[in-house]
Amino acid sequence: MEPSDQILLHILEKIVKDIRNKGCKAKTYQIEPRCWMISNKKLKRTVAFGWVPNTNDKRLRRMIGAFEIKLPKLHWATAEGFTHNEMIDKDLGVFKMVEISEIADILCP
């Protein structure tokens, strides 16, 4: 396992622990080798965590980060036929970059 993968797993474990400590239930789904979805179905809130596009530094194409996914906007954009790249490029408000330290608070307010 690469060191970057170990770091990702360590951060993910901390996020899950923080969520549990807040008394919430959230499910974690691995959607790509280095990307997870963490979802609180009761509150209908979802965050994607892992390697994400780095929009601040063109030299670093990816970084460890998180996006809150606005589900109503995602459903609308999908129904309208937008691709995920178009949702990001056109800034449709589907994805909102968040600090990793805020994930537990987003999913368990």
Secondary structure, DSSP 8 states (H G I E B T S, - for coil): --HHHHHHHHHHHHHHHHHHHTT---EEEEEETTEEEEEETTTTEEEEEEEEE-SS-SSS-EEEEEEEE-HHHHHHHHHTT--HHHHHHTT-SSEEEE-GGGHHHHH--
